Amino acid sequence: MNATVEQALISKLRTLSPQQMAEVEDFVEFLAGKARKRTALDRLLAIAPALEAAGVVPMTEEEIAAEVKAARAERRARQQAKGSGADRS
């Protein structure tokens, strides 16, 4: 991003209400998350041929769903632990 575009965005941000700023922040987080997911998918697709050549058996939809469920539970537990730690200080 060049300095002129960055300065124009900053100027526009300064005119927003706190609620609007929160919405902008949420949207930026959404975009960042979308980019992270795309990067992860690209990395996965890049190794797919090597996995196939190595004879790795593809996961079933049920196995994938179980992995996603476990990852989400782990993330929730980390967020709760982080939240409860913040409350103590």
C-alpha positions in Angstrom: 0.0 0.0 0.0 1.4 3.4 -0.9 1.6 6.3 1.5 -1.1 8.3 -0.2 -3.7 5.5 0.0 -2.7 4.8 3.6 -3.0 8.5 4.6 -6.4 8.7 2.9 -7.7 5.6 4.8 -6.4 7.0 8.1 -8.2 10.3 7.4 -11.4 8.5 6.7 -11.0 6.3 9.8 -10.7 9.4 12.0 -14.1 10.6 11.0 -15.8 7.3 12.2 -17.8 6.8 15.4 -16.5 4.3 17.9 -19.2 1.8 16.8 -18.1 2.2 13.1 -14.5 1.8 14.1 -15.4 -1.5 15.8 -17.1 -2.6 12.6 -14.1 -1.7 10.6 -11.9 -3.6 13.0 -14.2 -6.7 12.7 -14.1 -6.5 9.0 -10.3 -6.3 8.9 -10.1 -9.3 11.2 -12.5 -11.1 8.9 -10.3 -10.3 5.9 -7.1 -11.4 7.7 -8.8 -14.7 8.7 -9.9 -15.2 5.1 -6.3 -14.7 3.9 -5.0 -17.1 6.6 -7.5 -19.8 5.5 -6.6 -19.3 1.8 -2.9 -19.6 2.6 -3.5 -22.8 4.6 -5.5 -24.2 1.7 -2.8 -23.3 -0.8 -0.2 -25.1 1.4 -2.4 -28.2 1.7 -3.0 -28.3 -2.0 0.7 -27.9 -2.7 1.5 -31.1 -0.7 -1.5 -33.1 -2.0 0.5 -34.7 -4.9 3.3 -35.7 -2.6 0.8 -37.3 -0.2 -0.9 -39.2 -3.1 2.5 -40.4 -4.4 3.4 -41.6 -0.9 0.3 -43.7 -0.8 -1.4 -41.8 2.1 -5.0 -42.7 2.3 -7.3 -39.7 2.0 -9.4 -38.8 5.1 -13.1 -39.5 5.0 -15.6 -36.7 5.5 -16.3 -38.0 9.0 -12.6 -37.9 9.9 -12.3 -34.4 8.6 -15.4 -33.3 10.6 -13.9 -34.9 13.7 -10.6 -33.1 13.2 -12.4 -29.7 12.7 -14.5 -30.3 15.8 -11.4 -31.1 17.9 -9.5 -28.1 16.6 -12.5 -25.8 17.3 -12.8 -27.2 20.8 -9.1 -26.7 21.4 -9.4 -23.1 20.2 -12.4 -22.4 22.4 -10.5 -23.8 25.4 -7.5 -21.6 24.7 -9.7 -18.5 24.3 -11.5 -19.3 27.6 -8.2 -19.9 29.4 -6.9 -16.6 28.0 -10.1 -14.8 29.0 -10.1 -16.2 32.5 -6.4 -15.3 32.9 -7.2 -11.7 31.9 -9.9 -11.5 34.5 -7.5 -12.4 37.3 -5.2 -9.4 36.8 
